[in-house]
Amino acid sequence: MPAFKEVMMKSLIAVAAALLLFSANAQAKIVGETIEYNANDTVLEGYLVYDDEVSGPRPGVLVFHEWWGINDYIKGRADELARLGYVAFAPDMYGKGVRPTDPKAAGEAAGKLRADNALMRSRAMAGLEALREVELADTSRMAAIGYCFGGGAALELGRSGAPVAGTVTFHGSLATKNPARPNDIKGSVLVLHGAEDPHVKPEDVRAFKDEMRTAGADWVFTSYGGAVHGFSNPNNDADPSDGLAYNEKADKRSWEAMKDFLKEVFGGR
């Protein structure tokens, strides 16, 4: 009987702990809001999200969008970061109301910034400044992540010497017109790349690695075998034959790699 009572007591303790955890999670409230801000004469409209049950300032993470602009996918990624305890902000790289709905329009919007590196960097920096003005954000702990086109935007922000502790790209563009010079990059860099991505040429990968070495950056480059472009977005189909496809393993592995990286650069959060 004593052994039975001991087992029952342990079971009750486990149930109570589970209920407390469930209660804590249930109380968490993710709050998302649209933030209007400016970059020179252009009005931009980003998406800010945070958990209002987390007290005090917390690290801030920029989430740069794909060539589609701010949409439900990128907002969902920002929401996930908010659930991890960060304050997340998806900057608008195109301008208020510019939300492409077809590949041609998306290509034109993204191409305008890719052709003008100064414009790309100024829009990215405007997003960082908007996040730094958020009361909940710890301005000493900032990072940037980005997807596809947004990966390139995040890298350009890091190359510019912006005060970000870390930069993460998911199947992002690597080429640049203004490679980083020694000591330009202030934080660490994590590149999460589809090993079979036809949109990022092998010569771009080599040039990027050479750039990081020349810049003296702290960098990690991870390639996921079998993954092509867009591997993190479940809205893409799973057929890699056209070079754009979702890859569940690469998606999950890359997200975990990002989580570990952010904990490291933010000092263990």
C-alpha positions in Angstrom: 0.0 0.0 0.0 2.8 2.5 0.8 4.2 2.0 -2.7 0.7 2.5 -4.2 0.3 5.7 -2.3 3.7 6.9 -3.5 2.8 6.2 -7.1 -0.5 8.0 -6.7 1.2 11.0 -5.1 3.7 11.2 -8.0 0.9 11.0 -10.5 -1.0 13.8 -8.8 2.1 16.0 -8.7 2.6 15.4 -12.5 -1.0 16.2 -13.2 -0.8 19.4 -11.2 2.4 20.4 -12.9 0.8 19.8 -16.3 -2.3 21.9 -15.3 -0.1 24.7 -14.2 1.8 24.7 -17.5 -1.4 24.6 -19.4 -2.8 27.4 -17.4 0.4 29.5 -18.1 0.2 28.8 -21.8 -3.6 29.6 -21.8 -3.0 33.0 -20.2 -0.4 34.0 -22.9 -1.9 36.5 -25.2 -0.3 37.2 -28.6 -1.0 40.8 -29.7 -0.5 41.8 -33.3 -0.9 45.3 -34.7 -0.1 47.3 -37.8 2.6 50.0 -37.4 2.9 52.8 -39.8 6.3 54.4 -40.2 8.4 56.2 -42.8 11.6 55.7 -44.8 12.5 59.1 -46.3 9.3 60.1 -48.2 7.8 56.6 -48.4 5.1 55.5 -46.0 5.6 51.9 -44.8 3.2 49.6 -42.9 4.8 46.8 -40.9 3.4 44.2 -38.5 4.3 44.2 -34.8 3.5 41.2 -32.5 4.3 40.3 -28.9 3.1 38.3 -26.0 1.6 40.7 -23.5 2.0 38.3 -20.7 5.8 38.7 -20.9 6.9 41.5 -18.6 9.6 44.0 -19.3 11.7 44.6 -22.4 12.7 41.5 -24.4 14.9 40.9 -27.5 13.5 42.2 -30.8 13.6 40.3 -34.0 13.0 41.7 -37.5 11.2 39.3 -39.9 11.9 40.3 -43.5 9.3 39.2 -46.0 9.5 37.2 -49.2 9.0 38.9 -52.5 5.2 38.8 -51.9 5.5 41.5 -49.2 3.9 41.2 -45.8 1.3 38.4 -45.9 -0.2 35.8 -43.7 2.9 33.6 -44.0 5.3 36.2 -42.8 2.9 37.3 -40.0 2.7 33.7 -38.9 6.4 33.5 -38.6 6.4 36.7 -36.5 3.7 35.2 -34.3 5.8 32.2 -33.7 8.7 34.4 -32.5 6.3 36.2 -30.2 5.3 32.9 -28.7 9.0 32.3 -28.0 9.1 35.5 -25.9 10.5 37.9 -28.4 8.9 41.1 -29.8 8.8 40.6 -33.5 8.4 43.1 -36.3 7.9 42.4 -40.0 9.1 45.5 -41.8 7.5 46.6 -45.0 10.1 46.8 -47.7 7.8 48.0 -50.5 5.5 50.7 -49.2 2.0 51.0 -47.8 -0.5 49.2 -49.9 2.1 47.5 -52.1 1.2 43.9 -51.8 1.9 41.9 -55.0 -0.6 39.2 -55.9 1.2 37.7 -58.9 4.8 36.7 -59.7 5.3 39.5 -62.2 4.3 42.2 -59.8 6.3 40.6 -57.0 9.4 40.4 -59.2 9.1 44.0 -60.1 8.7 45.1 -56.5 11.7 43.0 -55.4 13.8 43.9 -58.4 13.5 47.6 -57.7 15.2 47.1 -54.3 17.7 44.6 -55.6 18.8 47.0 -58.3 19.3 49.8 -55.7 21.4 48.6 -52.8 21.2 52.0 -51.0 17.4 51.8 -51.2 17.4 48.2 -49.9 19.6 49.2 -46.9 17.6 52.3 -46.1 14.3 50.4 -46.1 15.8 47.7 -43.9 17.3 50.2 -41.5 14.0 52.0 -41.3 12.5 48.7 -40.1 15.1 48.4 -37.4 14.6 51.9 -36.2 10.8 51.3 -36.0 11.4 48.2 -33.9 13.9 50.1 -31.7 11.2 52.6 -30.9 8.9 50.0 -29.5 8.8 50.3 -25.7 8.8 46.5 -25.2 11.9 46.0 -27.3 15.4 45.7 -25.7 17.4 47.9 -28.0 20.6 46.2 -26.9 19.4 42.8 -28.2 18.2 43.0 -31.8 18.4 40.4 -34.6 17.1 40.1 -38.1 15.8 37.1 -40.0 14.5 36.9 -43.5 13.0 34.6 -46.1 14.1 34.5 -49.8 14.1 38.1 -50.9 13.9 39.0 -47.2 17.0 36.9 -46.5 18.9 39.2 -48.8 17.4 42.2 -47.0 18.5 40.9 -43.6 22.0 40.4 -45.0 22.2 43.9 -46.4 21.2 45.2 -43.0 24.0 43.3 -41.4 26.5 44.3 -44.1 25.6 47.9 -43.5 27.1 47.8 -39.9 23.7 48.0 -38.3 23.6 47.1 -34.5 22.1 43.7 -34.8 23.4 40.8 -32.7 22.5 38.2 -35.3 21.3 37.8 -38.8 19.5 34.6 -40.1 18.5 33.8 -43.7 16.2 31.1 -44.9 16.8 30.2 -48.5 17.8 33.8 -49.0 19.7 35.6 -51.8 23.4 35.9 -51.1 24.7 38.1 -53.8 25.4 41.8 -53.1 26.7 44.9 -54.9 28.4 46.1 -51.7 30.3 43.2 -50.0 31.1 43.7 -46.3 34.5 45.0 -45.5 36.5 44.0 -42.4 34.6 44.8 -39.2 31.5 46.0 -41.0 29.3 43.1 -39.6 28.7 43.7 -35.9 26.9 40.5 -35.1 26.9 36.8 -36.0 25.5 35.4 -39.3 23.6 32.1 -39.8 22.7 31.1 -43.4 20.2 28.3 -43.8 20.4 27.2 -47.4 18.8 24.6 -49.7 21.6 22.5 -51.1 19.8 22.1 -54.4 18.5 25.7 -54.6 18.8 26.6 -58.4 18.1 30.3 -57.6 21.3 30.7 -55.6 24.2 29.8 -57.9 27.3 27.9 -56.6 29.4 31.0 -57.5 27.2 33.1 -55.2 27.7 30.7 -52.4 31.5 30.8 -52.9 31.5 34.6 -53.2 29.5 34.8 -50.0 31.8 32.6 -48.0 34.8 34.5 -49.3 33.1 37.8 -48.3 32.5 36.5 -44.7 36.1 35.5 -44.4 37.4 38.8 -45.7 35.0 40.7 -43.4 36.2 38.7 -40.4 32.6 37.8 -39.6 31.4 35.1 -37.2 29.3 33.0 -39.6 27.7 29.6 -40.0 26.5 28.2 -43.4 24.2 25.2 -43.2 23.0 23.4 -46.3 20.0 21.0 -46.3 20.3 18.1 -48.7 17.4 17.7 -51.0 16.0 21.1 -50.3 15.4 23.7 -53.0 14.3 27.3 -52.9 11.4 28.2 -50.6 11.8 25.0 -48.4 10.4 26.7 -45.3 7.1 27.7 -46.7 4.3 25.1 -46.5 2.3 27.1 -49.0 4.7 25.8 -51.7 4.0 22.4 -53.1 6.3 19.5 -52.3 7.6 18.9 -55.8 11.2 20.2 -56.1 11.4 19.7 -59.9 10.8 23.4 -60.6 13.3 24.5 -58.0 10.6 25.8 -55.5 9.2 23.4 -53.0 8.4 22.9 -49.3 10.6 20.5 -47.4 9.2 19.6 -44.0 12.5 18.3 -42.6 14.5 21.3 -43.7 11.8 23.6 -42.4 11.8 22.0 -38.9 15.6 21.7 -38.7 16.2 25.2 -39.9 13.7 26.7 -37.4 15.4 24.8 -34.5 18.8 26.0 -35.7 17.5 29.6 -35.7 16.1 29.2 -32.2 19.4 28.0 -30.9 21.2 30.7 -32.7 19.0 33.5 -31.2 19.4 32.1 -27.7 23.2 32.3 -28.2 23.4 35.8 -29.6 20.9 37.1 -27.0 22.8 35.6 -24.2 20.7 32.6 -23.4 17.1 33.7 -23.6 
